Amino acid sequence: MDMQISQASKGDRDARAIAPTGPMSREQLILQLNAISGPIFLQAGLHVLAAYAGASHYLLMRCDLVQESGLDFVIASDWPFDLVRRLAPELTGSYGRIGELEKCLALFQPSLALLPDDVVLPDGVGRQYHALTFNVGRSRFSLLFLAREASVPSPERMRDVGLLAGYLASSGRCFEGKLERDFDLTERELECLFWIAEGKTSDEIAMILGISRNTINNYITSVMRKTATKTRSEAIAFAVRNNLV
């Protein structure tokens, strides 16, 4: 099983070493992120964001890859490996059940959920986890936090984290490399995707673009293959999620 979970690194230890005692102010948060910015310091930055929110563990996942096999959608995490592997189906399934409006509002309204009773957690960590969603370009990410049993992350601090997490993911280049294959659509395929999102049939799109119905269907089949979708409705939802239409 492929796994791209980055465990605690030297950057994490450095972040812990410079973390102030007591609650961190917004100004201190920004100063720390500036001090550890850059692609190789993603884990350290996530640790700082978790500490600011009052959380103990972070998990950053790429939402538009949740249909893939394995755990490739996980970008970075200091959650126990067995916990992430056990929760992978629940994480992907729960994201698929969220409506598009809820996904857009998740940055400003972080969600709260309970982990299953049968999962094993680190000592002292509560079963609640907080999740917020944000976009970097066409890519959508979710950042999940675990907290100590007696700790409740502040909604205001979670919103601050959401706004800064996009900057961190961008500087960490989480959306580059092999992940860009999801958007390897030709101009014609994007045109067809736009028109099916407008509710047009293959015959209507063929008339609009001046090409045959069979060619249109071939383009649409190619779109669904590249976006790992099975129906036109799923392809439209994918396009809306990733700002393709």
C-alpha positions as CSV (number, residue, x, y, z in Angstrom):
1,M,0.0,0.0,0.0
2,D,1.4,3.4,-1.0
3,M,1.8,5.8,1.8
4,Q,3.0,9.4,1.8
5,I,2.6,10.2,5.4
6,S,5.6,12.3,6.7
7,Q,6.4,11.6,10.3
8,A,7.8,14.1,12.8
9,S,11.0,15.5,11.3
10,K,13.8,17.8,12.4
11,G,11.7,20.7,11.3
12,D,9.0,19.5,13.8
13,R,11.5,19.3,16.6
14,D,12.7,22.8,15.7
15,A,9.2,24.1,15.8
16,R,8.6,22.6,19.2
17,A,11.9,24.1,20.4
18,I,10.9,27.7,19.5
19,A,7.2,27.4,20.5
20,P,6.4,30.0,23.2
21,T,5.0,28.9,26.5
22,G,1.3,29.7,27.0
23,P,-1.2,30.5,24.3
24,M,0.4,31.7,21.1
25,S,-0.7,35.1,19.7
26,R,-1.6,35.6,16.0
27,E,1.5,37.8,15.6
28,Q,3.7,35.0,17.1
29,L,2.0,32.5,14.8
30,I,2.9,34.5,11.7
31,L,6.5,35.1,12.9
32,Q,7.0,31.4,13.4
33,L,5.5,30.5,10.0
34,N,7.8,33.1,8.3
35,A,10.8,31.6,10.1
36,I,10.1,28.1,8.9
37,S,8.6,28.7,5.5
38,G,9.6,26.6,2.5
39,P,8.8,23.3,0.9
40,I,10.9,21.2,3.3
41,F,9.3,22.7,6.4
42,L,5.7,21.7,5.8
43,Q,5.5,19.4,8.8
44,A,7.0,22.1,11.1
45,G,4.5,24.6,9.8
46,L,1.6,22.2,10.4
47,H,2.9,21.6,13.9
48,V,2.9,25.3,14.6
49,L,-0.7,25.7,13.2
50,A,-1.8,22.8,15.4
51,A,-0.3,24.4,18.5
52,Y,-1.9,27.7,17.7
53,A,-5.3,26.0,17.4
54,G,-4.8,24.2,20.7
55,A,-4.5,20.8,19.0
56,S,-2.0,18.0,19.5
57,H,-1.9,16.2,16.1
58,Y,-2.4,17.2,12.5
59,L,-3.4,15.5,9.2
60,L,-3.3,17.2,5.9
61,M,-5.1,15.5,3.0
62,R,-5.7,16.2,-0.7
63,C,-9.5,16.0,-1.1
64,D,-9.7,15.6,-4.8
65,L,-7.6,12.4,-4.6
66,V,-9.8,10.6,-2.2
67,Q,-11.1,8.4,-5.0
68,E,-7.6,6.9,-5.4
69,S,-6.5,3.6,-4.0
70,G,-4.2,3.4,-1.0
71,L,-3.4,6.5,1.1
72,D,-1.9,8.7,-1.5
73,F,-4.3,11.5,-0.6
74,V,-2.5,12.0,2.7
75,I,0.1,14.8,2.3
76,A,1.5,15.0,5.8
77,S,0.5,13.7,9.2
78,D,1.8,13.0,12.7
79,W,-1.3,10.9,13.5
80,P,-0.4,7.2,14.3
81,F,0.0,5.3,11.1
82,D,-2.5,2.6,12.2
83,L,-5.1,5.2,13.0
84,V,-4.8,6.8,9.6
85,R,-5.0,3.5,7.8
86,R,-8.0,2.5,9.9
87,L,-9.8,5.8,9.2
88,A,-9.0,6.1,5.5
89,P,-12.4,4.7,4.4
90,E,-14.3,6.9,6.8
91,L,-12.3,10.0,5.8
92,T,-12.9,9.5,2.1
93,G,-16.5,8.4,2.6
94,S,-17.5,11.3,4.8
95,Y,-15.9,13.8,2.4
96,G,-17.9,12.3,-0.5
97,R,-21.1,12.8,1.4
98,I,-20.6,16.5,2.0
99,G,-22.4,18.9,-0.3
100,E,-20.6,21.4,-2.4
101,L,-21.8,24.4,-0.4
102,E,-20.7,22.8,2.8
103,K,-17.3,22.2,1.3
104,C,-17.0,25.8,0.3
105,L,-18.1,27.0,3.8
106,A,-15.8,24.6,5.6
107,L,-13.0,27.1,5.8
108,F,-15.2,29.5,7.9
109,Q,-17.2,26.7,9.6
110,P,-14.7,24.0,10.7
111,S,-16.6,20.7,11.3
112,L,-16.4,18.5,14.4
113,A,-16.7,14.8,14.3
114,L,-16.1,11.8,16.5
115,L,-13.7,9.0,15.9
116,P,-15.0,5.4,16.1
117,D,-15.0,3.7,19.5
118,D,-12.7,0.9,18.3
119,V,-9.8,3.0,17.2
120,V,-6.7,3.3,19.4
121,L,-5.6,6.8,20.2
122,P,-2.5,8.3,21.7
123,D,-2.7,8.6,25.5
124,G,-4.7,11.6,26.6
125,V,-6.1,12.4,23.1
126,G,-9.8,12.9,22.8
127,R,-12.1,11.2,20.2
128,Q,-13.2,14.4,18.6
129,Y,-11.5,15.8,15.6
130,H,-11.8,19.1,13.9
131,A,-11.6,19.6,10.1
132,L,-11.4,22.6,7.9
133,T,-11.1,22.7,4.1
134,F,-9.3,25.2,1.9
135,N,-8.2,25.6,-1.8
136,V,-4.8,26.2,-3.3
137,G,-5.4,27.0,-6.9
138,R,-7.5,24.1,-8.3
139,S,-6.6,21.8,-5.5
140,R,-8.7,21.3,-2.4
141,F,-7.2,20.2,1.0
142,S,-8.6,19.3,4.4
143,L,-6.7,19.8,7.6
144,L,-7.7,17.6,10.5
145,F,-6.7,18.1,14.1
146,L,-6.8,15.9,17.2
147,A,-6.8,17.6,20.6
148,R,-6.1,16.6,24.2
149,E,-9.2,15.4,26.1
150,A,-9.4,18.5,28.1
151,S,-8.7,20.9,25.2
152,V,-11.3,22.5,22.8
153,P,-9.8,24.3,19.8
154,S,-11.1,27.9,19.5
155,P,-13.3,28.5,16.4
156,E,-11.6,31.9,15.9
157,R,-8.2,30.3,16.0
158,M,-9.3,27.6,13.7
159,R,-10.4,30.2,11.2
160,D,-7.0,31.9,11.4
161,V,-5.4,28.5,10.8
162,G,-7.6,27.9,7.7
163,L,-6.5,31.2,6.2
164,L,-2.9,30.5,6.8
165,A,-3.0,26.8,5.9
166,G,-3.4,27.7,2.2
167,Y,-0.2,29.7,2.3
168,L,1.6,26.8,4.0
169,A,0.3,24.2,1.5
170,S,1.3,26.5,-1.4
171,S,4.8,27.0,-0.1
172,G,5.1,23.3,0.5
173,R,4.1,22.6,-3.1
174,C,1.6,20.0,-2.1
175,F,-0.3,20.3,-5.4
176,E,2.7,19.7,-7.7
177,G,4.3,16.6,-9.1
178,K,2.3,13.5,-10.0
179,L,-0.9,15.1,-8.6
180,E,-1.2,17.5,-11.5
181,R,-2.2,14.6,-13.8
182,D,-5.8,15.1,-12.5
183,F,-6.1,18.3,-14.5
184,D,-4.4,17.1,-17.7
185,L,-7.5,17.9,-19.8
186,T,-7.3,19.2,-23.3
187,E,-9.0,22.4,-24.4
188,R,-11.7,20.4,-26.2
189,E,-12.3,18.2,-23.1
190,L,-12.6,21.3,-21.0
191,E,-15.1,22.7,-23.5
192,C,-17.2,19.6,-23.4
193,L,-17.0,19.6,-19.6
194,F,-18.3,23.2,-19.5
195,W,-21.2,22.4,-21.8
196,I,-22.3,19.2,-19.9
197,A,-22.2,21.3,-16.7
198,E,-24.6,23.7,-18.5
199,G,-26.9,20.8,-19.0
200,K,-26.3,20.2,-22.7
201,T,-26.7,16.8,-24.3
202,S,-24.1,15.3,-26.6
203,D,-26.1,16.2,-29.7
204,E,-26.4,19.8,-28.5
205,I,-22.7,20.1,-27.8
206,A,-21.9,18.6,-31.2
207,M,-24.0,21.3,-32.8
208,I,-22.4,24.0,-30.7
209,L,-18.8,22.9,-31.4
210,G,-19.4,21.8,-35.0
211,I,-18.1,18.2,-34.5
212,S,-19.8,14.8,-34.5
213,R,-21.8,13.3,-31.6
214,N,-19.4,10.3,-31.4
215,T,-16.4,12.6,-31.1
216,I,-18.1,14.5,-28.2
217,N,-18.8,11.2,-26.5
218,N,-15.2,10.3,-26.9
219,Y,-14.1,13.5,-25.3
220,I,-16.5,13.1,-22.4
221,T,-15.3,9.5,-21.8
222,S,-11.8,10.8,-21.7
223,V,-12.7,13.4,-19.2
224,M,-14.3,10.8,-16.9
225,R,-11.3,8.6,-17.2
226,K,-8.8,11.4,-16.3
227,T,-11.0,12.6,-13.4
228,A,-11.7,9.1,-12.1
229,T,-15.5,9.7,-12.3
230,K,-18.1,7.3,-13.5
231,T,-21.0,9.5,-14.6
232,R,-21.5,12.9,-16.2
233,S,-22.9,14.1,-12.9
234,E,-19.8,13.0,-11.0
235,A,-17.6,14.7,-13.7
236,I,-19.6,17.9,-13.2
237,A,-19.2,17.8,-9.4
238,F,-15.5,17.2,-9.9
239,A,-15.3,20.2,-12.2
240,V,-17.1,22.5,-9.8
241,R,-15.0,21.3,-6.8
242,N,-11.8,22.1,-8.7
243,N,-12.8,25.3,-10.4
244,L,-12.7,23.9,-13.9
245,V,-16.0,25.3,-15.0
